[in-house]
Amino acid sequence: MWRASALGLMLPFARPALRTVQAAEQGVQVDVVSGIKDLIAKASSAELLAAKAFEIKGADLPWTDLGLDAARGQQVTFLLGGRMWLSRDHDLWFGPGLVFHARTRGLRPMYNPMLDTGTMTAAHDGPIEVARSAAEWTNEDGALGTPEEIYRKADVAITGVALLWRGDAAVGVRSLLAHGDVGGLLKSELARLERGGKLPAGWSNLLGFGGGQEIFNQGADGEIVCDITGHVSIIERPLSLPLASRPRLAWRWKIDQLPSVVAEDQAATHDYLSIGVKFEDGQDLTYIWSEHLPEGKVFRCPLPAWTAIETHMIVRSGKTDLGTWQAQQRDVASDYAAHIGGSAKAIAKIWLLAVAPFQRRHGACRYADITVITGDNVVHKI
């Protein structure tokens, strides 16, 4: 989604906005490795088959073999610390869970927890590998898209521990938690495991963005609930319709909390909640509710890696209607023609986007009755 080195070049333009967001959570770093090693020694857990500490630095190329083998179906829990810095001067950074990825035997699928704890179920027999990527993969096999010389310049220091369990990960985590915790990581992971989060039916994580089930879930009344703080999630659902069919995207949303306290059209403050359309030519158009930008404003994504492919449109502005259900409808073909004008002949997917890693604030909303209606009034429920 962005390259840290390129983003850094844009930060001087964001200084006034950054002064406005000084209240953003700073985050507390703990010594994950030493703390977990001490707990392991105290617990002598029969549930723990093996543990491996690791470090990922900016100069490291993906992927790194941990020297820890798993059998297919075994669970491995990752507890993470550290940061990927975008700008130390501006206190801009990504948490380790956002950029951390793991896999087994060099094969897909890749696992990204998004949170700073997570448990992967091994998809294959073989060695566990880890890497970091700020949406820099070109495919699901984990091939790096960013040039190596740029990738190696990133200011990254991530530490972590991989815990390989004999059986159920929740049982294993409890066996350690009974003897203490390290920065609340074990408690957080146990809560995540017990939640058993699932994505809404029919939706999947966009390549490079895992953990959507921790951000988006199906509400009791059928609506999609989004709750995010300091992370990023983009989930998608396939829908192929020709633009010639005059598709109109309709939805209702209730925004309870916007994640940005300033205008979202700068790279360093580009935190937002949105629904969008992905087109067959790789372009996407997302519809945003902004507190500060005026309704009708259209702008290209300010993040360098996405400027060429993503367009944002403000479809609702201000705070007046926050906390209430509001209905929206957009003529997708007209918006594409007016603001993108590319070669696409069809839409390909519907997106839901929750982006909040820059100011690290809370965002919360709900979506309901998402449909695409063609010119002949055929309704496609999403």
C-alpha positions as CSV (number, residue, x, y, z in Angstrom):
1,M,0.0,0.0,0.0
2,W,2.9,2.4,0.7
3,R,6.7,2.4,0.7
4,A,8.1,3.9,3.8
5,S,11.0,5.6,2.1
6,A,8.8,7.2,-0.5
7,L,6.3,8.3,2.2
8,G,9.1,10.0,4.1
9,L,9.7,12.4,1.2
10,M,6.1,13.7,1.6
11,L,6.1,14.3,5.3
12,P,7.4,17.9,5.3
13,F,4.2,18.9,3.7
14,A,2.2,17.4,6.6
15,R,3.8,19.3,9.5
16,P,0.8,21.6,10.3
17,A,-1.5,18.6,10.3
18,L,0.8,16.5,12.5
19,R,0.9,19.3,15.1
20,T,-2.9,18.9,15.3
21,V,-2.7,15.2,16.1
22,Q,-0.2,15.1,18.9
23,A,-2.8,13.5,21.1
24,A,-2.5,10.2,19.2
25,E,-1.5,7.2,21.2
26,Q,2.3,6.8,21.4
27,G,2.4,3.1,22.2
28,V,4.6,1.3,24.8
29,Q,7.4,-1.0,23.7
30,V,8.3,-4.0,25.9
31,D,11.1,-6.5,25.7
32,V,9.0,-9.3,24.3
33,V,11.8,-11.9,23.9
34,S,13.3,-11.7,27.4
35,G,9.9,-11.5,29.0
36,I,8.5,-14.5,27.2
37,K,11.6,-16.6,27.8
38,D,11.3,-15.9,31.5
39,L,7.6,-17.0,31.4
40,I,8.5,-20.2,29.5
41,A,11.1,-21.1,32.1
42,K,8.6,-20.5,35.0
43,A,5.7,-22.4,33.3
44,S,7.5,-25.5,32.0
45,S,4.4,-25.9,29.9
46,A,3.7,-29.4,28.6
47,E,1.6,-27.7,25.9
48,L,4.7,-26.0,24.4
49,L,6.5,-28.1,21.9
50,A,9.1,-25.5,20.9
51,A,9.8,-21.8,21.0
52,K,12.0,-19.6,18.8
53,A,13.0,-16.0,19.2
54,F,13.6,-13.9,16.1
55,E,14.5,-10.5,14.9
56,I,13.6,-8.8,11.6
57,K,15.8,-5.8,10.6
58,G,15.4,-3.3,7.7
59,A,18.3,-4.8,5.8
60,D,16.9,-8.3,5.9
61,L,15.3,-9.6,2.7
62,P,12.3,-11.8,3.0
63,W,12.0,-14.6,3.8
64,T,13.9,-15.9,6.9
65,D,13.8,-19.5,8.0
66,L,13.2,-19.6,11.8
67,G,14.7,-23.1,12.1
68,L,11.4,-24.3,13.5
69,D,9.5,-27.0,11.7
70,A,5.7,-27.5,11.9
71,A,3.4,-30.3,10.9
72,R,0.4,-29.4,8.8
73,G,-2.4,-28.4,11.1
74,Q,-0.2,-27.4,14.0
75,Q,-0.7,-24.0,15.6
76,V,2.1,-21.5,16.1
77,T,1.5,-18.3,18.1
78,F,3.5,-15.2,17.3
79,L,4.1,-12.5,19.9
80,L,5.6,-9.3,18.4
81,G,7.4,-6.1,19.5
82,G,9.2,-3.3,17.7
83,R,8.2,-0.9,14.9
84,M,8.6,0.0,11.3
85,W,9.4,3.7,11.3
86,L,8.2,6.0,8.6
87,S,9.6,9.1,10.3
88,R,11.1,9.3,13.7
89,D,11.0,13.1,13.6
90,H,7.2,12.9,13.2
91,D,6.6,9.9,15.4
92,L,5.1,8.0,12.5
93,W,5.4,4.2,12.6
94,F,3.6,1.0,11.9
95,G,3.2,-1.6,14.6
96,P,4.9,-4.9,14.1
97,G,1.7,-6.9,13.5
98,L,0.8,-4.7,10.5
99,V,3.9,-5.6,8.6
100,F,4.7,-9.1,9.9
101,H,4.1,-12.2,7.7
102,A,4.7,-15.9,8.1
103,R,4.3,-19.0,6.1
104,T,5.3,-22.7,6.0
105,R,7.7,-24.4,3.6
106,G,7.9,-21.4,1.3
107,L,4.3,-21.8,0.1
108,R,1.1,-19.9,0.2
109,P,-1.0,-18.9,2.1
110,M,0.9,-16.1,3.8
111,Y,-0.3,-15.2,7.3
112,N,-0.5,-11.6,8.6
113,P,-2.0,-11.1,12.0
114,M,-2.4,-7.3,11.7
115,L,-2.5,-7.2,15.5
116,D,0.7,-7.6,17.5
117,T,-0.2,-11.2,18.4
118,G,-1.6,-13.9,16.2
119,T,-1.8,-17.7,15.8
120,M,-1.2,-19.4,12.4
121,T,-2.3,-22.9,11.6
122,A,0.4,-24.5,9.5
123,A,-0.8,-25.2,6.0
124,H,2.1,-27.5,5.1
125,D,4.7,-29.7,6.8
126,G,8.0,-27.9,6.9
127,P,10.0,-24.9,8.2
128,I,8.3,-21.7,9.4
129,E,9.4,-18.6,7.6
130,V,8.9,-15.0,8.5
131,A,9.1,-11.6,6.7
132,R,7.9,-8.1,6.8
133,S,6.0,-6.2,4.2
134,A,4.1,-3.0,4.1
135,A,1.9,-4.3,1.3
136,E,4.9,-4.8,-0.9
137,W,4.1,-8.3,-2.2
138,T,3.3,-8.7,-5.9
139,N,1.5,-12.0,-5.5
140,E,0.2,-14.5,-3.0
141,D,3.5,-16.4,-3.1
142,G,5.3,-13.6,-1.3
143,A,7.3,-12.3,-4.2
144,L,8.7,-8.8,-3.3
145,G,7.5,-6.0,-5.5
146,T,9.6,-3.2,-4.0
147,P,13.1,-2.9,-5.5
148,E,15.6,-4.6,-3.1
149,E,17.7,-1.5,-2.6
150,I,14.6,0.5,-1.4
151,Y,13.3,-2.4,0.7
152,R,16.6,-2.7,2.5
153,K,16.6,1.0,3.5
154,A,13.5,0.7,5.6
155,D,13.9,1.7,9.3
156,V,12.7,-1.5,10.8
157,A,13.3,-3.4,14.1
158,I,10.9,-6.2,14.9
159,T,11.4,-8.8,17.6
160,G,9.3,-11.7,18.4
161,V,8.8,-15.2,19.7
162,A,7.2,-18.1,17.8
163,L,5.5,-20.6,20.1
164,L,4.8,-24.0,18.5
165,W,2.0,-25.9,20.4
166,R,1.4,-29.6,20.8
167,G,-2.4,-29.1,20.6
168,D,-4.8,-26.2,21.0
169,A,-3.1,-22.8,21.1
170,A,-5.6,-21.3,23.6
171,V,-4.7,-24.1,26.1
172,G,-1.1,-23.4,25.5
173,V,-1.4,-19.6,26.0
174,R,-3.3,-20.1,29.2
175,S,-0.5,-22.4,30.5
176,L,1.9,-19.5,30.2
177,L,-0.5,-16.7,31.2
178,A,-1.0,-18.5,34.5
179,H,2.5,-17.4,35.4
180,G,2.3,-13.8,34.2
181,D,2.3,-11.8,31.1
182,V,4.5,-9.5,28.9
183,G,2.9,-6.2,28.0
184,G,-0.5,-7.8,27.9
185,L,0.4,-9.8,24.8
186,L,-0.7,-13.2,26.1
187,K,-3.9,-11.9,27.5
188,S,-4.6,-10.2,24.1
189,E,-3.9,-13.3,22.2
190,L,-6.1,-15.5,24.4
191,A,-8.9,-13.0,23.9
192,R,-8.4,-13.1,20.2
193,L,-8.5,-16.9,20.1
194,E,-11.6,-17.0,22.2
195,R,-13.3,-14.5,20.0
196,G,-12.7,-16.7,17.0
197,G,-13.3,-13.8,14.6
198,K,-14.6,-14.5,11.1
199,L,-14.9,-12.3,8.1
200,P,-18.4,-11.6,6.9
201,A,-19.6,-14.3,4.5
202,G,-18.3,-13.9,1.0
203,W,-15.5,-11.5,1.9
204,S,-11.8,-12.0,1.9
205,N,-8.7,-10.1,2.9
206,L,-6.9,-8.1,0.1
207,L,-3.4,-9.4,-0.7
208,G,-1.0,-8.1,1.9
209,F,-3.6,-7.2,4.5
210,G,-4.5,-9.9,7.0
211,G,-6.5,-9.8,10.2
212,G,-9.6,-8.4,8.6
213,Q,-11.6,-10.7,10.9
214,E,-10.3,-8.6,13.8
215,I,-11.6,-5.4,12.1
216,F,-14.8,-6.5,10.3
217,N,-17.4,-8.9,11.4
218,Q,-21.1,-9.7,10.8
219,G,-23.5,-8.0,13.2
220,A,-26.5,-9.6,14.7
221,D,-28.9,-7.7,12.4
222,G,-26.9,-8.6,9.3
223,E,-24.9,-5.4,9.1
224,I,-21.1,-5.4,8.7
225,V,-19.5,-3.9,11.8
226,C,-16.1,-2.2,11.5
227,D,-14.0,-1.3,14.5
228,I,-10.3,-0.3,14.2
229,T,-7.5,1.4,16.1
230,G,-4.1,1.9,14.6
231,H,-4.3,-0.8,12.0
232,V,-5.3,-1.3,8.4
233,S,-7.8,-3.6,6.8
234,I,-9.1,-3.9,3.2
235,I,-11.6,-6.7,2.5
236,E,-13.1,-7.5,-0.8
237,R,-15.9,-9.4,-2.5
238,P,-16.0,-10.3,-6.1
239,L,-18.6,-8.8,-8.4
240,S,-18.1,-8.6,-12.1
241,L,-20.5,-6.3,-14.0
242,P,-19.9,-4.3,-17.2
243,L,-19.9,-0.6,-16.8
244,A,-22.2,-0.5,-19.8
245,S,-24.9,-2.0,-17.5
246,R,-24.8,1.4,-15.6
247,P,-24.2,-0.1,-12.1
248,R,-25.1,2.0,-9.1
249,L,-23.6,1.2,-5.8
250,A,-26.0,1.8,-2.9
251,W,-25.5,1.3,0.8
252,R,-26.4,2.6,4.3
253,W,-23.7,3.4,6.8
254,K,-23.6,4.6,10.4
255,I,-20.3,6.2,11.3
256,D,-19.8,6.4,15.0
257,Q,-16.2,7.5,15.1
258,L,-14.0,8.8,12.3
259,P,-10.3,7.9,12.7
260,S,-8.9,11.3,11.5
261,V,-9.1,14.6,13.3
262,V,-7.8,16.5,10.2
263,A,-8.1,16.4,6.4
264,E,-7.3,12.9,5.0
265,D,-5.7,14.0,1.8
266,Q,-2.2,14.1,3.1
267,A,0.0,11.0,3.4
268,A,0.7,11.4,7.1
269,T,-3.0,11.8,8.0
270,H,-4.6,9.5,5.5
271,D,-6.8,7.6,8.0
272,Y,-10.4,6.9,6.9
273,L,-13.3,4.6,6.6
274,S,-14.7,3.8,3.1
275,I,-16.6,1.6,0.7
276,G,-15.1,1.3,-2.7
277,V,-15.1,-0.3,-6.2
278,K,-12.2,-2.1,-7.8
279,F,-12.2,-2.0,-11.6
280,E,-10.9,-4.6,-14.1
281,D,-8.0,-2.3,-15.1
282,G,-6.6,-2.3,-11.5
283,Q,-8.0,1.1,-10.6
284,D,-10.2,1.6,-7.6
285,L,-12.5,4.4,-6.4
286,T,-13.5,4.7,-2.8
287,Y,-16.2,6.8,-1.2
288,I,-15.3,8.5,2.1
289,W,-17.1,10.3,4.9
290,S,-14.8,13.1,6.0
291,E,-15.2,15.5,8.9
292,H,-13.0,18.2,7.3
293,L,-12.9,17.8,3.5
294,P,-15.9,19.1,1.5
295,E,-18.5,16.9,-0.1
296,G,-17.7,16.4,-3.8
297,K,-13.9,16.7,-3.4
298,V,-12.0,14.1,-5.4
299,F,-8.3,13.4,-5.0
300,R,-5.8,10.7,-5.8
301,C,-4.5,8.7,-2.9
302,P,-1.6,10.6,-1.3
303,L,0.4,7.4,-0.5
304,P,3.0,7.0,-3.2
305,A,2.5,3.3,-4.0
306,W,-1.2,3.9,-4.5
307,T,-1.3,7.3,-6.2
308,A,-1.4,5.8,-9.7
309,I,-4.2,3.4,-9.0
310,E,-6.5,4.8,-6.3
311,T,-9.0,7.7,-6.3
312,H,-11.0,8.9,-3.3
313,M,-14.3,10.8,-3.4
314,I,-15.8,12.6,-0.4
315,V,-19.5,11.8,-0.5
316,R,-20.5,13.1,3.0
317,S,-18.9,15.8,5.1
318,G,-19.0,17.1,8.7
319,K,-20.0,15.7,12.1
320,T,-23.8,16.5,12.1
321,D,-25.0,13.1,11.0
322,L,-22.4,11.0,12.8
323,G,-24.0,8.2,14.8
324,T,-27.0,8.0,12.6
325,W,-27.8,5.7,9.6
326,Q,-27.4,7.5,6.3
327,A,-28.2,6.2,2.8
328,Q,-25.9,6.7,-0.2
329,Q,-26.0,5.8,-3.8
330,R,-23.4,6.5,-6.6
331,D,-23.5,6.0,-10.3
332,V,-20.2,4.0,-10.6
333,A,-19.9,4.2,-14.4
334,S,-20.3,8.0,-14.3
335,D,-17.8,8.4,-11.4
336,Y,-15.3,6.2,-13.2
337,A,-15.6,8.2,-16.5
338,A,-15.4,11.6,-14.7
339,H,-12.6,10.9,-12.3
340,I,-10.6,8.0,-13.7
341,G,-11.3,7.7,-17.4
342,G,-9.3,4.5,-17.8
343,S,-9.7,1.5,-20.0
344,A,-11.9,-0.6,-17.7
345,K,-15.1,-2.1,-19.2
346,A,-16.3,-3.6,-15.9
347,I,-16.2,-3.5,-12.2
348,A,-14.4,-6.4,-10.6
349,K,-14.9,-6.2,-6.8
350,I,-16.5,-4.3,-4.0
351,W,-14.2,-3.1,-1.2
352,L,-14.6,-2.1,2.5
353,L,-11.6,-0.1,3.8
354,A,-10.5,0.8,7.3
355,V,-7.2,2.7,7.5
356,A,-5.9,4.1,10.8
357,P,-2.2,3.5,11.2
358,F,-0.9,7.1,10.9
359,Q,-2.7,9.0,13.7
360,R,-3.4,5.6,15.4
361,R,-6.9,6.7,16.5
362,H,-10.1,4.8,16.8
363,G,-12.6,4.4,14.0
364,A,-16.0,2.7,14.1
365,C,-18.8,2.2,11.7
366,R,-21.5,-0.1,10.3
367,Y,-22.6,-0.9,6.8
368,A,-25.9,-2.3,5.7
369,D,-27.9,-3.0,2.6
370,I,-24.9,-2.9,0.2
371,T,-26.2,-3.5,-3.3
372,V,-25.3,-2.9,-6.9
373,I,-28.2,-2.0,-9.1
374,T,-27.9,-2.1,-12.9
375,G,-29.7,0.1,-15.3
376,D,-32.4,-2.5,-15.9
377,N,-33.0,-2.5,-12.1
378,V,-31.4,-5.9,-11.5
379,V,-30.3,-5.9,-7.8
380,H,-27.0,-7.6,-6.8
381,K,-26.9,-8.0,-3.0
382,I,-23.4,-7.8,-1.5
